[in-house]
Amino acid sequence: MQTTTNNYPQKPIDFLLQPCRNFIENIDINNPEFARKLCQLIPAQCPFARDIKFFGRKVLHIPPLCKINPFYYELMTLRFRALTFLADVCLEDVTPYC
């Protein structure tokens, strides 16, 4: 059995989304204002799931939005890099963003 290791996405949708993922991963954070804005815009936690009930019976389940967002991992990584920049380079207290 032969296995190949490559960085090509396996699904067609992943192939289409890969340029956006690469763009997000390559955003350079070197400005404190930009880093603060990223920390404010990207939420720290995944929004919670909800069950819609009608007369006590569950009629609809809304999954956590992070499960739906195809860029969730990249956005969390970008937010973490912004927090790290503010804490390590700018020596700011990042607890307001957590």
Z-matrix of the N, CA and C atoms (Angstrom, degrees):
N
C 1 1.447
C 2 1.521 1 108.97
N 3 1.294 2 115.39 1 128.50
C 4 1.451 3 120.47 2 -177.31
C 5 1.525 4 109.38 3 -105.09
N 6 1.325 5 115.54 4 131.54
C 7 1.462 6 119.95 5 177.11
C 8 1.514 7 108.78 6 -116.11
N 9 1.300 8 114.43 7 147.80
C 10 1.459 9 119.54 8 177.73
C 11 1.515 10 108.43 9 -120.12
N 12 1.296 11 114.40 10 145.27
C 13 1.463 12 119.66 11 175.51
C 14 1.515 13 107.39 12 -118.45
N 15 1.309 14 115.29 13 114.90
C 16 1.449 15 120.35 14 176.40
C 17 1.513 16 108.38 15 -144.00
N 18 1.292 17 115.76 16 169.96
C 19 1.456 18 121.15 17 -178.19
C 20 1.520 19 112.37 18 -98.01
N 21 1.320 20 117.12 19 12.08
C 22 1.446 21 119.83 20 -179.40
C 23 1.517 22 110.46 21 -79.48
N 24 1.339 23 117.43 22 135.40
C 25 1.461 24 120.22 23 178.57
C 26 1.522 25 111.12 24 -63.76
N 27 1.319 26 115.84 25 148.65
C 28 1.453 27 121.24 26 -178.25
C 29 1.526 28 112.41 27 -85.15
N 30 1.321 29 118.18 28 -32.09
C 31 1.456 30 122.05 29 -177.04
C 32 1.525 31 109.81 30 -101.03
N 33 1.329 32 117.73 31 148.96
C 34 1.477 33 119.67 32 178.93
C 35 1.529 34 113.07 33 -60.33
N 36 1.334 35 117.65 34 -37.43
C 37 1.468 36 119.41 35 -179.79
C 38 1.527 37 110.60 36 -65.82
N 39 1.337 38 116.57 37 -36.46
C 40 1.462 39 119.74 38 176.94
C 41 1.523 40 110.86 39 -65.61
N 42 1.321 41 115.98 40 -35.60
C 43 1.460 42 120.40 41 177.80
C 44 1.530 43 110.40 42 -62.88
N 45 1.336 44 116.59 43 -38.82
C 46 1.460 45 120.57 44 -179.85
C 47 1.526 46 112.49 45 -73.76
N 48 1.324 47 117.26 46 -31.24
C 49 1.463 48 121.21 47 -177.56
C 50 1.529 49 113.40 48 -86.80
N 51 1.310 50 117.74 49 -14.18
C 52 1.460 51 121.37 50 -175.48
C 53 1.530 52 113.87 51 -58.34
N 54 1.340 53 120.68 52 -40.36
C 55 1.471 54 118.60 53 177.35
C 56 1.532 55 113.09 54 -60.74
N 57 1.323 56 117.40 55 -37.90
C 58 1.472 57 120.16 56 177.52
C 59 1.518 58 110.67 57 -67.29
N 60 1.322 59 116.73 58 -40.18
C 61 1.468 60 120.24 59 178.01
C 62 1.526 61 110.41 60 -62.52
N 63 1.322 62 116.28 61 -43.42
C 64 1.467 63 120.08 62 178.50
C 65 1.527 64 110.92 63 -62.89
N 66 1.330 65 116.75 64 -39.70
C 67 1.465 66 120.44 65 179.22
C 68 1.527 67 110.61 66 -61.53
N 69 1.333 68 116.72 67 -46.62
C 70 1.469 69 120.55 68 -179.60
C 71 1.524 70 110.64 69 -63.49
N 72 1.330 71 116.90 70 -41.72
C 73 1.464 72 120.69 71 -179.12
C 74 1.521 73 112.21 72 -66.63
N 75 1.332 74 117.69 73 -27.01
C 76 1.463 75 121.12 74 -176.57
C 77 1.524 76 113.72 75 -94.54
N 78 1.328 77 118.08 76 6.02
C 79 1.465 78 120.13 77 176.76
C 80 1.525 79 108.22 78 -68.05
N 81 1.321 80 115.28 79 125.15
C 82 1.463 81 121.30 80 -178.71
C 83 1.523 82 109.19 81 -92.22
N 84 1.307 83 115.94 82 129.64
C 85 1.464 84 120.97 83 -179.99
C 86 1.522 85 107.93 84 -107.28
N 87 1.332 86 115.77 85 105.46
C 88 1.457 87 120.29 86 179.44
C 89 1.527 88 112.09 87 -138.31
N 90 1.326 89 116.72 88 14.34
C 91 1.452 90 122.63 89 -179.34
C 92 1.529 91 108.27 90 -128.47
N 93 1.336 92 118.42 91 124.24
C 94 1.470 93 120.34 92 -178.22
C 95 1.530 94 113.83 93 -60.44
N 96 1.323 95 117.78 94 -38.15
C 97 1.470 96 120.19 95 179.43
C 98 1.529 97 110.90 96 -64.51
N 99 1.318 98 116.04 97 -42.20
C 100 1.464 99 120.64 98 178.34
C 101 1.527 100 110.39 99 -64.47
N 102 1.315 101 116.90 100 -41.47
C 103 1.468 102 120.90 101 178.96
C 104 1.525 103 110.79 102 -64.29
N 105 1.320 104 117.60 103 -42.07
C 106 1.475 105 120.70 104 177.86
C 107 1.524 106 110.99 105 -63.20
N 108 1.325 107 116.83 106 -41.67
C 109 1.463 108 120.94 107 -179.92
C 110 1.529 109 110.85 108 -64.52
N 111 1.323 110 117.04 109 -40.24
C 112 1.467 111 119.85 110 176.81
C 113 1.525 112 111.12 111 -61.81
N 114 1.319 113 116.55 112 -42.61
C 115 1.470 114 120.46 113 -179.61
C 116 1.520 115 111.57 114 -66.26
N 117 1.315 116 117.25 115 -29.61
C 118 1.459 117 120.34 116 178.11
C 119 1.526 118 111.66 117 -78.99
N 120 1.325 119 117.18 118 -36.03
C 121 1.463 120 120.82 119 -175.50
C 122 1.525 121 113.47 120 -80.40
N 123 1.320 122 117.53 121 -36.32
C 124 1.466 123 120.96 122 -177.70
C 125 1.521 124 107.91 123 -91.94
N 126 1.331 125 118.26 124 119.20
C 127 1.474 126 119.87 125 -177.71
C 128 1.521 127 112.09 126 -66.25
N 129 1.331 128 115.23 127 150.20
C 130 1.465 129 120.77 128 -178.01
C 131 1.519 130 112.29 129 -75.75
N 132 1.321 131 117.18 130 -25.90
C 133 1.462 132 120.83 131 -177.44
C 134 1.516 133 109.95 132 -128.36
N 135 1.301 134 114.32 133 159.29
C 136 1.454 135 120.96 134 175.46
C 137 1.529 136 108.27 135 -72.91
N 138 1.330 137 118.10 136 128.81
C 139 1.468 138 118.82 137 176.84
C 140 1.526 139 110.89 138 -57.61
N 141 1.300 140 115.48 139 145.29
C 142 1.459 141 121.73 140 -171.92
C 143 1.526 142 112.31 141 -73.29
N 144 1.319 143 114.60 142 157.47
C 145 1.461 144 121.78 143 176.68
C 146 1.526 145 109.68 144 -81.49
N 147 1.312 146 115.44 145 158.30
C 148 1.463 147 120.55 146 179.24
C 149 1.522 148 110.27 147 -136.09
N 150 1.315 149 114.75 148 149.09
C 151 1.456 150 122.64 149 171.42
C 152 1.521 151 107.53 150 -113.68
N 153 1.321 152 116.26 151 126.70
C 154 1.457 153 121.61 152 176.84
C 155 1.526 154 106.97 153 -94.24
N 156 1.323 155 115.16 154 120.80
C 157 1.465 156 120.32 155 -177.95
C 158 1.523 157 110.00 156 -113.46
N 159 1.313 158 115.09 157 144.53
C 160 1.454 159 122.83 158 178.01
C 161 1.513 160 107.65 159 -132.38
N 162 1.312 161 116.35 160 114.56
C 163 1.466 162 122.69 161 -174.84
C 164 1.524 163 111.67 162 55.35
N 165 1.322 164 115.80 163 41.48
C 166 1.453 165 120.58 164 176.09
C 167 1.520 166 115.45 165 81.66
N 168 1.317 167 118.40 166 -4.37
C 169 1.470 168 121.53 167 179.27
C 170 1.522 169 109.72 168 -107.18
N 171 1.303 170 115.43 169 136.86
C 172 1.465 171 120.29 170 178.89
C 173 1.525 172 108.41 171 -73.58
N 174 1.333 173 115.83 172 120.67
C 175 1.459 174 120.31 173 179.99
C 176 1.528 175 112.16 174 -108.20
N 177 1.327 176 116.77 175 -18.84
C 178 1.459 177 119.84 176 -177.89
C 179 1.517 178 109.51 177 -154.07
N 180 1.307 179 115.70 178 138.42
C 181 1.462 180 121.60 179 175.96
C 182 1.519 181 107.87 180 -118.80
N 183 1.324 182 116.13 181 122.60
C 184 1.463 183 121.29 182 176.09
C 185 1.523 184 106.84 183 -100.20
N 186 1.340 185 117.88 184 116.48
C 187 1.468 186 119.80 185 -178.16
C 188 1.525 187 110.90 186 -71.77
N 189 1.326 188 117.05 187 164.73
C 190 1.467 189 119.17 188 174.76
C 191 1.526 190 109.85 189 -56.92
N 192 1.316 191 116.09 190 139.34
C 193 1.458 192 119.57 191 -175.18
C 194 1.522 193 112.83 192 -64.37
N 195 1.322 194 117.74 193 -23.34
C 196 1.460 195 118.95 194 178.28
C 197 1.529 196 110.90 195 -66.83
N 198 1.319 197 117.81 196 -26.11
C 199 1.465 198 120.90 197 178.12
C 200 1.523 199 110.80 198 -71.91
N 201 1.323 200 116.90 199 -24.11
C 202 1.459 201 121.60 200 -177.64
C 203 1.527 202 111.28 201 -89.86
N 204 1.319 203 117.44 202 -33.82
C 205 1.461 204 122.53 203 -174.52
C 206 1.528 205 110.71 204 -74.33
N 207 1.334 206 117.79 205 116.07
C 208 1.468 207 119.28 206 -179.49
C 209 1.530 208 113.47 207 -72.33
N 210 1.316 209 117.66 208 -11.72
C 211 1.463 210 121.53 209 -178.93
C 212 1.527 211 112.15 210 -108.49
N 213 1.310 212 118.29 211 15.90
C 214 1.468 213 121.98 212 -175.10
C 215 1.530 214 111.47 213 -57.94
N 216 1.319 215 117.68 214 -49.31
C 217 1.466 216 120.95 215 -177.80
C 218 1.531 217 110.81 216 -61.60
N 219 1.316 218 117.45 217 -43.53
C 220 1.464 219 120.91 218 -179.35
C 221 1.531 220 111.16 219 -65.93
N 222 1.333 221 116.95 220 -38.88
C 223 1.466 222 119.73 221 179.15
C 224 1.522 223 111.74 222 -68.56
N 225 1.328 224 117.31 223 -37.92
C 226 1.465 225 119.92 224 177.53
C 227 1.530 226 110.48 225 -66.49
N 228 1.318 227 116.56 226 -37.62
C 229 1.463 228 120.68 227 176.96
C 230 1.529 229 110.41 228 -65.59
N 231 1.328 230 116.93 229 -42.11
C 232 1.465 231 121.16 230 178.33
C 233 1.529 232 110.71 231 -62.96
N 234 1.324 233 117.37 232 -42.78
C 235 1.465 234 121.23 233 178.17
C 236 1.527 235 110.68 234 -63.28
N 237 1.325 236 116.43 235 -41.50
C 238 1.461 237 120.31 236 178.56
C 239 1.527 238 111.04 237 -63.39
N 240 1.330 239 117.07 238 -41.39
C 241 1.466 240 119.80 239 178.10
C 242 1.526 241 111.02 240 -63.92
N 243 1.343 242 117.38 241 -37.34
C 244 1.466 243 120.77 242 177.63
C 245 1.528 244 110.64 243 -66.37
N 246 1.328 245 117.02 244 -42.97
C 247 1.467 246 120.28 245 177.29
C 248 1.526 247 111.24 246 -62.77
N 249 1.311 248 116.38 247 -42.02
C 250 1.462 249 120.94 248 179.10
C 251 1.526 250 110.68 249 -63.53
N 252 1.323 251 117.02 250 -41.04
C 253 1.463 252 120.88 251 177.74
C 254 1.527 253 110.54 252 -61.14
N 255 1.327 254 116.44 253 -46.39
C 256 1.467 255 119.72 254 -179.46
C 257 1.523 256 111.81 255 -64.29
N 258 1.325 257 116.94 256 -39.10
C 259 1.469 258 120.35 257 -177.28
C 260 1.524 259 112.12 258 -76.58
N 261 1.318 260 117.72 259 -45.33
C 262 1.465 261 121.00 260 -173.14
C 263 1.525 262 113.62 261 -85.73
N 264 1.314 263 117.34 262 -43.62
C 265 1.462 264 120.45 263 -175.28
C 266 1.530 265 111.15 264 -88.43
N 267 1.328 266 116.47 265 -46.77
C 268 1.469 267 120.35 266 -177.04
C 269 1.522 268 112.75 267 -89.03
N 270 1.324 269 117.39 268 -8.58
C 271 1.465 270 124.02 269 -179.90
C 272 1.533 271 112.09 270 54.89
N 273 1.332 272 115.97 271 40.29
C 274 1.462 273 121.64 272 178.74
C 275 1.517 274 110.45 273 -94.07
N 276 1.317 275 115.27 274 155.18
C 277 1.456 276 121.43 275 172.59
C 278 1.530 277 107.21 276 -81.62
N 279 1.327 278 117.60 277 120.10
C 280 1.464 279 121.54 278 -175.41
C 281 1.523 280 113.01 279 -98.31
N 282 1.330 281 118.03 280 6.38
C 283 1.468 282 119.33 281 -179.39
C 284 1.528 283 113.43 282 -61.87
N 285 1.337 284 121.24 283 -28.19
C 286 1.475 285 118.03 284 175.97
C 287 1.533 286 113.38 285 -64.32
N 288 1.317 287 117.62 286 -20.69
C 289 1.462 288 121.14 287 -178.10
C 290 1.523 289 112.98 288 -93.77
N 291 1.315 290 117.21 289 -3.80
C 292 1.471 291 120.23 290 -177.10
C 293 1.511 292 112.02 291 -95.34
